Amino acid sequence: MKTQKQILNNHYKNITIAGLVLESIFISSVAFAQTTLPLPVVSVHLDRTEIKRGESAVLSWSSSGADRCTSTGGWSGYQHPSGSISIEPTYSTTYKVTCWNADNKSNSDSVAITVNPVPYPTVIFTASSTSIKQGDSTLIRWTSTNAD
């Protein structure tokens, strides 16, 4: 956005005090243009918005019209105007990036990730015989879920 203001037109001005002309000066037209930079455009993205605890996701961000950025949430500090990192949050978190332009005007974007708990492993045992005498044998089998 551009605005212009005209201060004075070209003309001569006599400064008169008590009827005496003290000096004659030329006042020139003075104009200035004040340029306001547009707000930075900021975009934050996750490759996955839902993970299980212990899994990771890639957080990326980009900006245009920005010369510096900071981050808050599951991470914090100064960041480059664009980049990406691998994250492994232990709980659901919102990641926010705020960027500023040369006029110190800012804009932000954020993204949330949901971290689901890992289900407990379960084990089920079965035996070919549930009752045996001393010295006999039985075959024991088991199945498990949610185990590595």
N, C-alpha and C positions, 0 to 999 in steps of 0.2 A: 504494500500500500504506500503511495507517495502523496505527500502534501507539500504545498508551497505557500509561503507567506511573504507578502510584499511589505517591507518595512517603511521606506520613504521613496518618493519620486525624486528625480533629478531636479534640483533648483538651487538658486543662490539664496542665502539667508543673511540678512544684516542683523547683527546684534546691536540693539540700541538701548542705552541706559541714560536716563535723564536728558534725552534729546540728542545725545552724541552718538554717532555711529562709531562703534569701537572696531569692528572688523567685518569684513565681508567674506563668508566662507562658502565653499561649494559642497553641498551635500549630495552625494551620489546615491543612486538607487541601490539598495541593498536587498538582496533576495537570498534565501537559502532553501534548500530542499532537505526535508527531513524524511529519511527512508526508514520505514519500519519493516524489519525482516519478518517473514511469515514464521509461525510457530514451527518447531521441528516436527517431523512426522516420525513416530516411534512405533515399532511393531515387535511384539514378543511372541514366541511360538514354542510349543512343546511337541516333540514327535509322538508322545503318548501322554494323555491326560489322566490315566489311571494305571497304577502299578501295584504289585504286591511288595510288601516290605522286603528289602534286600535287592530288589531289582533297580535298574537305572533307566534314565530317560535323557534325551538330549534337549537342552534348553538353548534356543538361539534368539538373537535380537538383532534388529537393524534400525537405522535411523537415517534421515536425510535432513539437511539444513541444521545439523547439530555439530557443535565442536567439543562437547564433553557430556558424559553420562554418568549416572550413579545407579546403584542397584540396592534394593531392600527386600526383605522377606527372608527366604531361606538362604540368602547370600547377601553380602553388603560390601560397599566400597565403590571406588571409581572404576568405571569400565570404559573400554574403547567404544566408539559410536556404533560398532557392529561386532558380533562375534558369536561364539557358541561354547558351551561347556557340557560335560556329562555330570548329571546330578544323581544322587542316591539318597533322597530324603527318607527319614524314618517315620514321618507323620505327614498328614496332608498340609500343604503349604501353598501360599501365593507368592509368586515372584514378580517383582515390579522393577521396571527400568524407567528412569526419568532423565530426559536429555534437555540441554540448554543450547540456545543459539548465541551469537555474538552480542545480541541485545539483552542477554540474560533472561529471555523468555523461555518458559519450559513447557513440555508436554510429556505425558506418561502413557505407558501401556502395562498391563499386567496379565498374568495367566496363572491358573490354579492347577495343582496336581493332587489327585486323591491317592493316598497310600492305604491299601487294604492290608489287614493283618494276614500273615501266612497261617493257613489252617494247621492245627496240631496233627501230627501223624497218628494214624491208628494202625493197630496190628490185631489180626484175628488168627487165633490158633485153632487147629482141628487135629484130632487124633483118630487113627483108624480104629483103635479100641479105646473106649473111655474107662474100661476097668481091666486091669491086668494083674496077674499073680507075680510074686517075686521071682525074678529070673526070666520072665517073659519079656517080649518087646512089643512096641507099637510104633507105627509110623506117624510122626508129627509133621504137619504142614502149616504154613502160615502165609497170609497175604497182608500186604500193607498198602495204605493210601497216604498221599501227601508226604512221602519219605523219598529222600534221594538215594 
